[in-house]
Amino acid sequence: MPQMMPMEWMMLYITFLATFLMFNIMNYFIQSPSSQSETKKIIHINKTNWKW
């Protein structure tokens, strides 16, 4: 099998890199922002008094 020319390797690398970046960018921006009402959660703290 003949070896690929360096320019073909560079084009192959650029193609895969562009595909990878586009896939990650689309996954980042496709998520809709969560509503603000979910951020106001009440934290319940249960305090336990240990009597030994």
Secondary structure, DSSP 8 states (H G I E B T S, - for coil): -----HHHHHHHHHHHHHHHHHHHHHHHHSS----GGGG-------------
